[in-house]
Amino acid sequence: MSIRDIIEGKKQWRAHAARVKALPPDYRIVYQEMQRYLFKVGPTGLLDGDLLPGIVDFFEEGVAAGKGVLEVTGTDVAAFCDELIKDSRTFADLYQESRDR
């Protein structure tokens, strides 16, 4: 990874963080909890993929439609997150595979 890649990655992350900060407080709180949850259990390519920006897109659409955040995600936010990553490889999967060898 070159310095240019690192700088570009930081720019993208800052732009992403600015979009999150622009969300209404209830959406922002749920997003931050989802992000925390996904970093603990989530897919191996979480930072490289489109999952987090996709969640922000989805939330921005909910805001534009005038919906509350729990109308968008449902009341069980962890189950919503699990559904998003159900077909993704997680770090737990990698660990289990390394133990099975």
N, C-alpha and C positions, 0 to 999 in steps of 0.2 A: 504494500500500500504506500503510495507516494504522498508527499506533503500536500500536493494539489488535491488528491482524493480526500485527505483528512479535512482540509479547508472546505471543500465542497460539501462534505458530509455535515460539518458544523453549520454551514449556511442553511442547508436543508432542514436540519434539526431546529435551528432558531426560527425559521419560517413556520415550521410545524408548531412549535411552542407558542408563537404569536397567534396562530389560528385558534389554538386551545384557549389561550388567554382571552380571546375575543368572544368566546362562548358565554352565555348567561351562567350565573353562579351554580345553579343546580346541574346543568350539563357539565360544567367544568369539574365539579366535585365527583360526579359519576365517572367522567372520563379518567380522572386521576386515579380513582380506585380501580378502574378497569386496567389501566396501564400498570399499576402496582401488581395486580393479580396476574396479568399476562407475563410480566417480567419474572414472576416466581414460577409459574407453571407452563408458560407459553411455548410457542414454537421456537426452534433453533434459529430461524431466520427472521426473527421479529423486527430487528432494526433495519434489515435490508429489504424487507418486503413492503407491501402496500396495506398491511392490516391496520396499523395505527392511523395513517392518513385516511384510510377508508372509513374508520370509525368517526373521525372528525367530519368527513364529508356527510356521512349518515346523520350525524348530530346537527350539522348545519341545515340539512334538509328538514329535520324535525323542528328546528327553531323557526325556519321560514314558514312551515305549515302551522305554526302556533301551538304545537304539541308540547306537553311536559316530557321531561326526559324518561320517566317511567312508563309513559305511554309508548315511547319508542322502543325501549329495551325490555319492558315487562318488569315485574316487581322483583324477580330473581335475577339480578345482574350477573352473578357468578355463572348461572346456567346459560345466560346469553353469551358470556365469554366462552364457556366450554363448547357451545354450539359453533361459535366462530372458528375454533381451532380443532374441532373433532377429527379432522383428517390430516392434521399436521404432525410432523415429528417433533417431539418435545425433548428436552434435556433428560427427562426421566426415561424416555424410550432409549436414548443413546446409552445412558448408564446401565439400564437393564440388558441391553445388547452386549455391552462390554463385559458384564458379569456372566452372561450365558456362554461366553467363548471358552 
